[in-house]
Amino acid sequence: GSACLVITMDNNGTAPLVISSINSDSDRFSPVRPNLTIQPASSDTLTICFDPDSLLNEAGTLTLASNDPYAPHTIALIGIGLYQSGAFDAAPKPAVAALRQNRPNPFTGVTRIEYDLPTRVPVSLDVFDLSGRRIATLVNQEQDAGRYSVDFGIGVPTAAGERVISLPSGVYFYRLTAGAFSRTERMLLVR
């Protein structure tokens, strides 16, 4: 499947910023619109979608031509193809449920937690502090068989759509409950 990223662009100038073309040098990355105009002291968004054809990393460059005297501007793009259930029919389904160690660990801002599901089950992925207090629920829904990854850290939305505002340095635990499977791992936040 594809994933999209929304970039906010500001015009701090006194004249309209006319971006006449938005082009990618890779067919894996595509801007949603070919051009845009941003009025002075305003902002607008540019959506770029990534559609991988493999589980490999893909790189590309987005070039924006505009009436800015420093144009053209380029944005380096990197996408990572990840398996999601149903996205690739040829990808094997995991044989057993598994919770992987977060990466990076220790982490300073955001870390990624990966897990495998062999069948469709109700899933919850919760993060706790050292005292056992629940800090965040990252997943709380039924999911199909497959490999999943979820980010955790400051500014990352939870399953309820709320964002983690602040986290003190220290040890945290994350617990995956998927049907009858339950496993807990430890992670360390350092500043």
C-alpha positions in Angstrom: 0.0 0.0 0.0 1.0 3.6 -0.2 1.6 6.2 2.5 1.4 10.0 2.2 3.2 12.8 4.0 1.9 16.3 4.3 4.4 19.1 4.2 3.4 22.6 5.4 5.0 25.4 3.3 5.1 29.0 4.4 5.3 32.2 2.4 7.1 34.8 4.5 7.5 37.2 1.6 5.4 40.1 0.4 4.4 38.7 -3.0 2.5 35.5 -3.9 4.8 32.5 -4.1 3.9 30.7 -7.3 5.2 27.1 -7.4 4.8 26.4 -11.1 5.9 22.7 -11.0 6.4 20.0 -8.5 8.3 17.0 -9.9 9.7 13.8 -8.5 12.6 12.0 -10.2 11.2 8.6 -8.9 7.9 7.1 -9.9 7.6 5.7 -6.4 7.0 9.3 -5.0 4.2 11.4 -6.4 3.0 14.9 -5.4 -0.8 15.1 -5.1 -0.9 18.3 -7.1 1.4 19.6 -9.9 1.6 23.3 -8.7 0.3 25.7 -6.1 0.3 29.4 -5.1 0.8 30.6 -1.6 -0.3 34.1 -0.8 2.0 36.4 1.3 2.0 35.7 5.1 0.1 32.5 4.4 0.8 28.8 4.3 -0.4 25.8 2.3 0.2 22.1 2.3 1.9 19.8 -0.2 1.0 16.1 0.0 3.6 13.6 -1.3 2.6 9.9 -1.6 5.0 7.0 -1.5 4.0 3.8 -3.3 6.7 1.1 -2.8 7.0 -1.9 -5.1 9.2 -3.9 -2.7 10.3 -4.1 1.0 13.4 -2.1 0.2 14.4 1.5 0.9 13.6 3.9 -2.0 15.2 7.3 -2.5 14.1 10.2 -4.7 14.2 14.0 -5.1 11.3 16.4 -5.3 12.1 19.5 -7.3 9.9 22.7 -6.9 10.2 25.4 -9.6 8.9 28.7 -8.5 9.2 32.5 -8.7 11.5 32.5 -5.6 14.8 34.0 -6.6 16.6 31.0 -5.0 14.5 28.4 -6.9 14.5 25.6 -7.8 14.3 24.0 -4.4 14.8 20.3 -3.8 13.6 18.0 -1.1 15.3 14.6 -0.5 12.8 11.8 -0.1 13.4 8.4 1.5 10.7 5.7 1.7 10.8 2.4 3.4 8.6 -0.4 2.1 6.9 -2.3 5.0 4.7 -5.3 4.8 1.1 -4.7 5.8 -1.5 -7.4 5.8 -3.3 -7.5 2.4 -0.8 -5.1 0.8 1.3 -7.8 -0.8 -0.4 -11.1 -1.5 3.0 -12.8 -2.0 4.3 -11.8 1.4 4.3 -14.7 3.8 2.1 -14.5 6.9 3.9 -14.9 10.2 3.7 -18.4 11.7 3.5 -17.2 15.3 2.7 -14.0 17.2 5.8 -12.1 18.2 6.8 -8.8 19.8 10.1 -7.4 18.7 12.6 -5.2 20.6 12.0 -1.5 19.8 14.5 0.3 17.6 16.4 2.3 18.4 16.9 1.3 22.1 17.9 3.4 24.0 16.0 6.2 22.2 16.0 10.0 22.5 12.8 11.0 20.9 10.9 8.4 18.8 11.3 4.7 18.6 9.6 2.0 16.5 7.9 -1.1 17.9 7.3 -4.1 15.5 5.1 -7.1 16.0 3.8 -10.1 14.1 0.3 -11.6 14.1 -0.4 -15.1 12.6 -4.2 -14.6 12.5 -6.8 -11.9 12.8 -7.2 -11.0 16.5 -8.1 -8.1 18.8 -4.8 -6.3 19.5 -3.7 -3.8 22.2 -0.3 -2.3 22.5 0.3 -0.3 25.7 3.2 1.6 27.1 3.8 1.8 30.9 6.2 3.7 33.1 8.4 2.0 35.8 5.6 2.3 38.4 3.2 0.4 36.1 1.1 3.5 35.1 -0.2 3.3 31.5 1.4 6.2 29.6 -0.2 5.5 26.1 -2.2 3.0 24.2 -0.7 2.8 20.7 -3.0 0.1 19.2 -6.5 -0.9 20.3 -8.3 -2.7 17.5 -8.8 -5.9 15.7 -6.0 -6.5 13.1 -5.4 -9.0 10.3 -2.5 -11.4 10.1 0.8 -9.7 9.2 3.7 -7.7 10.4 3.1 -4.3 11.9 5.1 -1.3 13.1 4.1 1.5 15.4 6.1 4.6 16.5 6.2 5.8 20.1 7.6 9.0 21.4 7.1 12.7 21.9 4.7 14.1 19.4 3.5 10.7 18.1 -0.2 10.2 18.1 -1.7 7.3 20.2 -4.6 5.0 19.2 -7.0 7.7 20.6 -5.4 10.4 18.4 -3.8 12.2 21.3 -0.2 13.1 21.1 2.4 12.3 23.8 3.4 15.7 25.1 6.4 14.9 27.3 8.3 11.9 28.7 10.9 12.0 31.4 14.1 9.9 30.8 13.9 6.4 32.2 12.7 2.9 31.7 9.4 2.1 30.0 7.6 -1.1 29.3 5.5 -1.9 26.3 3.0 -4.8 26.3 1.4 -6.5 23.2 -1.8 -8.4 23.9 -3.1 -10.2 20.8 -5.8 -12.8 21.5 -4.2 -15.3 24.0 -0.7 -14.0 23.3 0.8 -11.4 25.7 4.4 -10.2 25.9 6.2 -7.3 27.5 9.5 -5.7 26.5 11.6 -3.0 28.1 12.9 0.2 26.5 15.0 3.1 27.7 14.4 6.8 27.0 17.5 9.0 27.4 18.0 12.7 27.0 
